[in-house]
Amino acid sequence: MEDAVPRESDASIVHGDFRVDNTILDPSDLSRVRAVVDWELSTLGDPLADLGTFLACRPAVDALLDSPAATDPGFPGQLELAEQYALLSGRDITLLPFCQALAYCRSLSSRKVCTLVTCRMSRLARVSQERARLSPSC
């Protein structure tokens, strides 16, 4: 499995959670990003990791913008986004499928962790309520 991990294409500052809901868009021009927020996962790494995360999270754009952004002609598709990235950055995107797959796995594992934590917290709350019910009041 280790042999299947590609070598980094380059090293740069990586946001770590780059997606539309971590940007502040210009209200008068939604194609213009005014700021990128939530940098707590930033690190040095392969810049394709951010592109992979952005593309993996792309289906959530519809819900955020409360419109079918994926079919809006003003919002480019995944292939067009990747091609534009390659053109503007000058980077090779050959390893992009691996970075997207990694982003999907990260997303699924964090959902699983959130589900486990929520179940555990619910169980603890029920136990606490039951103890309070059974304990004599002061």
ABEGO torsion letter per residue (X at the ends): XAAABBBBABBBBBAGABBAAABBBBAABAABBABBBGAAABBBBBAAAAAAAAAAAAAAAAAAAGBBAAABAABBBAAAAAAAAAAAAGBBAAAAAAAAAAAAAAAAAAAAAAAAAAAAAAAAAAAAAAAAAABBBX
